[in-house]
Amino acid sequence: MEKGQFSEAEKKVLEVIQKGFPLSRNPFDDMAAQAGMNTREFLQILEKWKQDGTIRRVGAVVNQLKAGLGASAMVVWKVEERQVEKAGKILAGFREVSHAYERETADNWPYNLYTMVHCDTIKNLENVVRKMSKDAGIIDYKILLTEKELKKVPPTYV
């Protein structure tokens, strides 16, 4: 099969996975059934795609408000370059952190480590960020509270 061409079974898997995970105890079983195959076949296709680089990962997009997480913020951290990896691992280890990544700085923006933090209240979020700061030994940071979610939809390919 040429790169970019999918078998009929693969097209069915792609069609199902881009709809998102069903809210069930056995989402892969349900998704496989929607694709008209057994779970083993469904997972084999996903594993093949992972191995050949078609996909990097399969993940769920969580609606934080429905999950009871009413406060979210991007927290930006100014970290010495030689400490970024260590600090990033510490910060990413907090269960309230959904994303942690390094970015280049700019002349007027010295922050190079970014974390997305989710909590039930702003007060709890601020407490978590203070603990993150203490644990990672970073004192220079800013909390950028989320005001409005503008887009959270997966891409569609089929």
C-alpha positions in Angstrom: 0.0 0.0 0.0 1.3 3.5 -0.9 1.9 6.0 1.8 -1.3 8.0 2.4 -3.6 5.3 1.0 -5.8 3.4 3.4 -7.4 0.0 3.1 -11.2 -0.1 3.6 -10.8 -1.4 7.2 -8.3 1.5 7.9 -10.8 4.0 6.5 -13.4 2.7 8.9 -11.1 3.0 11.8 -10.1 6.5 10.9 -13.8 7.5 10.5 -14.6 6.2 13.9 -11.6 7.5 15.9 -12.0 11.1 14.6 -15.4 11.2 16.2 -13.8 10.9 19.6 -14.0 8.4 22.4 -17.5 7.2 23.4 -18.4 7.7 27.0 -18.3 4.0 28.0 -16.4 1.5 30.1 -15.0 -0.1 27.0 -14.4 2.6 24.4 -12.2 0.5 22.1 -14.7 -2.3 22.0 -17.5 0.2 21.1 -15.3 1.9 18.5 -14.4 -1.4 17.0 -18.1 -2.4 16.7 -18.8 1.0 15.0 -16.1 0.1 12.5 -17.6 -3.3 11.9 -14.6 -5.3 13.3 -13.5 -6.9 16.5 -11.4 -5.0 19.1 -8.3 -6.9 18.3 -8.4 -5.9 14.6 -9.2 -2.3 15.6 -6.2 -2.1 18.0 -3.9 -3.8 15.5 -4.6 -1.1 12.9 -3.9 1.6 15.5 -0.7 -0.2 16.6 0.4 -0.5 12.9 -0.2 3.3 12.4 1.8 4.0 15.5 4.7 1.9 14.4 4.8 3.3 10.9 4.4 6.9 12.0 0.9 7.5 10.7 -0.1 8.5 14.2 2.0 9.4 17.2 -0.6 8.8 19.9 -4.2 8.4 20.6 -5.7 10.7 23.2 -8.9 12.1 24.5 -9.9 15.7 24.6 -11.5 16.4 27.9 -14.0 19.1 28.5 -12.6 20.5 31.7 -15.8 22.3 32.7 -17.9 19.0 32.5 -15.1 17.3 34.5 -15.5 19.9 37.3 -12.4 21.9 36.5 -13.7 25.5 36.4 -10.3 27.2 36.5 -7.6 26.9 33.9 -4.5 28.8 33.2 -1.4 28.8 31.1 1.5 29.3 33.5 4.7 30.6 31.9 8.0 30.1 33.7 11.4 31.7 33.3 13.9 28.9 33.7 17.6 28.8 33.2 18.3 26.8 30.0 20.4 24.1 31.8 17.4 23.6 34.3 14.6 23.4 31.8 14.4 19.6 31.4 14.6 19.0 35.2 12.1 21.7 36.0 9.8 20.6 33.1 9.6 17.0 34.5 8.8 18.4 38.0 6.1 20.6 36.7 4.6 18.0 34.3 4.4 15.6 37.3 1.6 17.6 38.9 -1.8 15.9 38.2 -3.3 19.3 37.5 -1.0 19.8 34.5 -2.3 18.7 31.2 0.5 20.1 29.0 4.1 21.1 29.6 6.5 22.3 26.9 9.5 24.5 26.2 9.4 27.5 23.9 11.9 30.0 22.7 12.1 33.3 24.4 11.8 36.8 22.8 13.4 40.1 23.8 10.3 41.2 25.6 9.1 37.7 26.8 11.7 35.8 28.8 9.5 32.8 29.6 10.6 29.5 28.1 8.6 26.8 30.0 4.8 26.6 29.6 2.3 24.5 31.6 -1.4 24.3 31.3 -2.9 23.9 34.7 -6.5 22.9 35.6 -8.3 23.1 38.9 -11.8 23.5 40.3 -11.4 27.1 41.5 -9.0 29.9 40.9 -7.9 29.9 44.5 -6.9 26.2 44.3 -5.2 26.9 41.0 -3.1 29.6 42.6 -2.2 27.3 45.5 -1.1 24.5 43.1 1.0 27.0 41.1 2.7 28.2 44.3 3.5 24.5 45.2 4.8 24.0 41.6 7.0 27.0 42.0 8.4 25.8 45.3 9.0 22.2 44.2 10.7 23.3 40.9 12.6 26.2 42.5 11.3 28.7 40.0 10.2 32.1 41.3 9.8 34.0 38.0 6.4 33.0 36.5 3.1 34.4 35.3 -0.4 32.9 35.6 -2.4 33.6 32.4 -6.0 32.7 33.3 -8.2 31.2 30.6 -11.0 33.6 29.8 -12.7 31.8 27.0 -12.1 28.6 25.1 -12.2 29.4 21.4 -11.7 26.0 19.7 -11.6 22.4 20.8 -12.4 20.2 17.9 -10.4 17.3 16.5 -9.4 17.5 12.8 -11.3 15.3 10.4 -9.7 13.5 7.5 -12.3 11.3 5.9 
